[in-house]
Amino acid sequence: MPQQSQIIPAIRTRQAACGFLPRLPLPGTIADDHVAIADMADAFGVTHRTLHFYEEKGLLSAERLGPMRVYGESDIRRMTIINACREIDMPIADIQDLMEALSASVSQEDAARIFEEALQARKRELAAQQSILRRQMQRIGELIESVAQGDDAERLALPPIHLSPIEIKCLAFMAEGYPANRIAGLMDMDLTAVLTLESGIVRKFNGHNRFQAVAKAVLMGFVSAD
């Protein structure tokens, strides 16, 4: 098995070969080179552990500047792509495949084409998931209607649900399919706070996950089905 000291240079060599990347805007709070890990995490709204995870997967490679871990311009640009992909909940394996394809791009136009194809593929996946979710929501509606017609309808009816303004806002983003880290950015909140907020919403709708909570919220009129 290769040693860690052998793996990291190999990662850097592979990243250096990536001459073309899609041109995405950088966060306004970040410098364009030699960014410390704390500043990198703050700029992209992730944790230090997340950055370490990306390094373990060969997506990023921090350098050493004395005792500090720093990221260069290439890694900052790579992180904009990784972060954009994670905002649409693209699996890590697909991101790895995307970065591998980009490393073989022969021009800026080629890189843009590769990135667009990956986005279109993800869009098709989300459309399929949306179709499944709509069928599940329809089935939930049928079950609720069936229960309402039974002798035990009153006993099984859901209790009134009261949501605060911030919960309503968060629920709307959940219904749009945004992952928690994206909602945190849109609501200018810490990721941990958003996860806690989501858990509370799921619990209020007596759901097992965010999809069930959203489905019930639509059926109860909290969210438009359009």
N, C-alpha and C positions, 0 to 999 in steps of 0.2 A: 504494500500500500504506500503511495507517495506521501512524503512528509508535508506538513503545512507550509514549510518554507519553500517547497517545490510547487505547491498548488497556487499560492498567491501570485508569484511571477507569471505563471501560465494564464491566470485570469487577466492580469494586466496586459499581457501580450495579446490576448484575444480582444480585449476592449480597445487597445490601441489600433487594432486592425479595422475597427468600425469607423470608417472615414466619413460616413454620411448618416445623419439622424434627422427625423422630421423636425421642422422648426416650430417649436411650441414656445409660448411666452414663459419666461421664468417668473417665479414669485417676486413681487416688487421689493421684498425685504432682504433679498439674498444677493451677495456679491457674485461675480462671475468666475471666481477662482479662489482656491485655497480657503475653503469654508470649513470651519470646525464642525464636529459632529453635532454639537448642541444647536448651532445656528442652522444647520441642515435640517435637523428634526423640527425646529420651530417654524422654519420657512414653509415646509411641506405638511405640517400638522401631523407628524408621525412621532413615534417613540424611538429612543436609541435602540431598543430591542428590534424594532422593525427594520432599521437600517442594517443592524448586524445580520438579520435574517436574509436581507437582500444580498449581502456580501457572501453569506454561506451558499446562496443559490447561484453565485457567479454573476449577478446582475450589477453589482457595484464593487468597488475596491478602494477603500480608504488608504491613504498614504500616511506616513509618519513625519511630523514636523516637530522634532524634539519629542516631548512626552505626549503631544497632541495627535489625534486622528483628524486628518483633513481630507477634503474632497476637491479634486481639480475640476476644470471646466467640463471635461468630457463626462465625468460622473454626475455633475449637476444637470447637464442636458439629458443624460440617461434617466435621472430621477424624475424629470418632468414627464417623460414618456411613461415610466413605471407608475407614477402617481396617477396620471390620466387613465391608465388602464385599470388600476385598482378602483378608481372612482366609478367605473362601470362594472366593477366586480368581475373583471377578467381573471380567470384562474392563473396561478403562478406558472404552471407548465406552459400555458399559451403565451404568457409574457416572455418566458425563456425562448420559446420558438420564434416569437416576433423579433427579439433582440438578435437571435442567431441569424435570421433572415436579413436583418438590417446590416449585420456585419459583412454580408456579402453584397450589399448594394453597390452599384457602380456609379451612381450620380445622386444629386439631391432629388431629382425628379423620381428616380427609382425608389429612393427611401420613402418619399411621400406616397408613392403608389402602394408599396408594401404595407405602410401604416394604414392607409385607407382600406385596403383589402381586409386587414385584421379587424378594423372597426366595423366594416360591413358584416363580417362573419359573426361578430359579437352581437350586432343588431339583430341578425336572424335568430340567434340563440335566445335573446331576450323576447323577441316576438313569439317564439314557440313557448317560452315560459309564461308569457302573458296569456296565451291561449289556454294553457293548462289551468292557470289561476282563475280565468273566467269560468271555465267548466266547473272548477271546485266551488266557486262562489255560487254558481247556479244550483249545484247539488246541495249546498248548505241552505239555500233559499227553499228548495223543495223539502228538505228535512224539517226546517223550522215551520213551514206551512203545514206539514203533516202533523207535527207535534201540536200546533195551535188548534188543530181540528180534533184532537183527542180529548178524552175526559180529564187528563192531567195537564191540560194546557196552562192553566193558571199556576199550578205548582212548578212547572218547568220553565215558565217565562223568565227571561233575563231581567234582573233588577235594573232600575234606571241607571244610566251611566252618565257621569258628569266629568267633563274634561276642562282643564284650565286652558286659557288662550295659548300658552306655550305648548301644551300637549296637542291641541288642535293643529297648530302649525307643524309640529313634528310629525303628526299622523298624516298630514297632507303630503309631506316629503316622502314618508314611508310608502304611501299609496302610489307615488310616482316611480317607486322602485329604487330610490337613492340608497346606497349603503350608508352605514352609520358615520364613517369618516367624512363622506360628502355632506351629510346633514350637519355635522359639527361645523364645517366651514361655512355653510349657508346660514346657520343660525348663530355663528360667532360664539360657539360654545366649546368646552373641552370634550374630547371624545368620550371620556369616562362618564361625563354628565349626560351626554346624549344616549349612551348605552343604558344608563339608569332610567332615563326618561322613557326609552323604548320598552324596557322591561315592565315599567309601570303601566304603559298603555296596553301591552299584551295581557297583563294580569287583569286589567279592568274589563277587557272584552272576553275574559275567560278562555284565552287562546293558548295553544301550545307553542306558537311561534308567530313571527311578525306577519306571515302570509294569512294565517287564520284570523288574526286581529284585524287586518285590513279588509278581508272579505266580510267579516261581521260588521265592521264600521260602514262599509258600503251599503250593506243590506239594511242597516239601521238609520241610514241617511246622514251619517257624519261626514261621508266623503262621496263626491259625485262618481258615478260609474262610468262617465264619459272618458 
